[in-house]
Amino acid sequence: MTQNQRYQIYARHDLGMSRRQIARELGIHNSTISRELRRNATTSGYDPEQASPQ
């Protein structure tokens, strides 16, 4: 997953979109979105900066 995709997830999640809606728009499986949100969660929410680029 690219850093750009992570920022897109962040923006859409911040707008209140569901994981399935985000997945559909980005062309990524919804379980990937769920894992990404869970792995990079902080006390204040999802942090795309926390994820290391792969």
NUSE-535338 format. One line per 2 residues: number of its first residue (from 1); their letters; for each residue x, z, y of N, C-alpha, C, O. Coordinates in Angstrom, 3 decimals, padded with zeros to 6 digits. Layout:
<rs>
NUM	a	X,Z,Y,X,Z,Y,X,Z,Y,X,Z,Y | ...
</rs>
This chain:
<rs>
1	mt	000.845,000.000,-001.164,000.000,000.000,000.000,000.899,000.000,001.238,001.884,000.734,001.311 | 000.542,-000.822,002.187,001.357,-000.922,003.400,000.979,000.164,004.402,-000.102,000.750,004.333
3	qn	001.883,000.415,005.321,001.608,001.395,006.371,000.424,000.922,007.230,-000.384,001.732,007.684 | 000.336,-000.387,007.444,-000.782,-000.939,008.207,-002.114,-000.626,007.519,-003.084,-000.270,008.189
5	qr	-002.169,-000.753,006.212,-003.396,-000.434,005.473,-003.733,001.042,005.621,-004.901,001.411,005.736 | -002.699,001.888,005.618,-002.934,003.326,005.783,-003.548,003.628,007.147,-004.445,004.465,007.253
7	yq	-003.071,002.955,008.184,-003.650,003.153,009.514,-005.085,002.645,009.568,-005.930,003.231,010.245 | -005.359,001.556,008.857,-006.731,001.039,008.806,-007.647,002.023,008.074,-008.789,002.236,008.483
9	iy	-007.148,002.615,007.002,-007.923,003.632,006.284,-008.201,004.801,007.215,-009.326,005.296,007.289 | -007.177,005.235,007.919,-007.324,006.358,008.853,-008.410,006.071,009.892,-009.287,006.904,010.125
11	ar	-008.351,004.899,010.508,-009.301,004.549,011.562,-010.727,004.495,011.017,-011.650,005.017,011.641 | -010.907,003.876,009.875,-012.245,003.743,009.298,-012.780,005.096,008.819,-013.960,005.405,008.987
13	hd	-011.896,005.891,008.224,-012.301,007.213,007.759,-012.703,008.083,008.952,-013.666,008.848,008.878 | -011.964,007.959,010.034,-012.258,008.711,011.257,-013.616,008.319,011.850,-014.280,009.137,012.487
15	lg	-014.021,007.072,011.637,-015.333,006.606,012.114,-016.478,007.060,011.210,-017.650,006.866,011.534 | -016.127,007.668,010.072,-017.148,008.174,009.164,-017.558,007.202,008.082,-018.565,007.414,007.405
17	ms	-016.791,006.137,007.909,-017.117,005.178,006.852,-016.872,005.802,005.488,-015.991,006.649,005.334 | -017.647,005.385,004.505,-017.473,005.893,003.146,-016.231,005.248,002.514,-015.737,004.219,002.974
19	rr	-015.757,005.879,001.466,-014.590,005.333,000.748,-014.893,003.948,000.197,-014.036,003.065,000.209 | -016.098,003.768,-000.276,-016.480,002.462,-000.828,-016.531,001.388,000.256,-016.116,000.252,000.026
21	qi	-017.038,001.745,001.437,-017.066,000.783,002.542,-015.647,000.399,002.963,-015.349,-000.774,003.187 | -014.788,001.395,003.065,-013.392,001.132,003.433,-012.754,000.220,002.397,-012.092,-000.756,002.750
23	ar	-012.948,000.529,001.127,-012.372,-000.269,000.046,-012.852,-001.717,000.108,-012.065,-002.652,-000.040 | -014.140,-001.884,000.326,-014.705,-003.224,000.409,-014.082,-004.015,001.553,-013.707,-005.174,001.376
25	el	-013.971,-003.392,002.724,-013.418,-004.092,003.890,-011.952,-004.451,003.731,-011.507,-005.497,004.203 | -011.201,-003.581,003.064,-009.759,-003.817,002.924,-009.393,-004.568,001.647,-008.246,-004.981,001.473
27	gi	-010.364,-004.742,000.759,-010.099,-005.442,-000.492,-009.243,-004.623,-001.441,-008.419,-005.161,-002.181 | -009.450,-003.311,-001.410,-008.713,-002.373,-002.258,-009.743,-001.618,-003.091,-010.852,-001.359,-002.625
29	hn	-009.381,-001.266,-004.317,-010.317,-000.543,-005.174,-010.629,000.819,-004.570,-009.759,001.459,-003.980 | -011.884,001.259,-004.721,-012.291,002.523,-004.098,-011.545,003.733,-004.649,-011.386,004.723,-003.935
31	st	-011.081,003.684,-005.899,-010.304,004.807,-006.425,-008.940,004.895,-005.741,-008.381,005.984,-005.610 | -008.408,003.766,-005.310,-007.147,003.758,-004.572,-007.325,004.444,-003.219,-006.456,005.195,-002.777
33	is	-008.447,004.182,-002.572,-008.747,004.829,-001.291,-008.888,006.334,-001.503,-008.342,007.121,-000.730 | -009.606,006.735,-002.530,-009.795,008.156,-002.821,-008.462,008.853,-003.066,-008.213,009.934,-002.533
35	re	-007.607,008.231,-003.874,-006.290,008.824,-004.149,-005.458,008.928,-002.886,-004.803,009.943,-002.651 | -005.481,007.885,-002.073,-004.713,007.877,-000.823,-005.172,008.998,000.103,-004.344,009.709,000.673
37	lr	-006.471,009.160,000.255,-007.002,010.214,001.120,-006.649,011.599,000.587,-006.362,012.513,001.360 | -006.671,011.748,-000.729,-006.361,013.043,-001.336,-004.862,013.362,-001.253,-004.483,014.489,-000.933
39	rn	-004.026,012.384,-001.535,-002.568,012.602,-001.550,-001.986,012.917,-000.179,-001.000,013.646,-000.068 | -002.585,012.378,000.840,-002.031,012.532,002.185,-002.947,013.346,003.087,-003.023,013.118,004.295
41	at	-003.636,014.292,002.480,-004.524,015.169,003.242,-003.725,016.313,003.846,-002.797,016.837,003.231 | -004.098,016.685,005.046,-003.544,017.861,005.709,-004.705,018.772,006.071,-005.861,018.442,005.804
43	ts	-004.414,019.894,006.666,-005.498,020.799,007.056,-006.386,020.177,008.122,-007.548,020.556,008.267 | -005.836,019.217,008.874,-006.628,018.572,009.924,-007.198,017.225,009.496,-007.799,016.529,010.315
45	gy	-007.025,016.842,008.236,-007.573,015.574,007.748,-006.496,014.648,007.210,-005.370,015.076,006.953 | -006.839,013.394,007.041,-005.927,012.389,006.501,-004.839,012.061,007.509,-005.112,011.866,008.694
47	dp	-003.597,012.001,007.025,-002.459,011.703,007.893,-001.681,010.513,007.342,-000.928,010.666,006.380 | -001.849,009.315,007.941,-001.143,008.138,007.436,000.364,008.245,007.620,001.109,007.563,006.918
49	eq	000.835,009.077,008.539,002.268,009.264,008.754,002.921,010.029,007.622,004.121,009.889,007.385 | 002.139,010.838,006.918,002.664,011.662,005.835,003.088,010.817,004.640,003.999,011.198,003.904
51	as	002.445,009.688,004.443,002.728,008.819,003.312,004.060,008.126,003.503,004.359,007.617,004.583 | 004.847,008.110,002.461,006.115,007.397,002.559,005.883,005.936,002.232,005.182,005.624,001.270
53	pq	006.464,005.026,003.021,006.280,003.593,002.755,006.888,003.213,001.417,007.956,003.696,001.039 | 006.188,002.340,000.714,006.690,001.920,-000.603,007.060,000.477,-000.591,007.501,-000.056,-001.609
</rs>
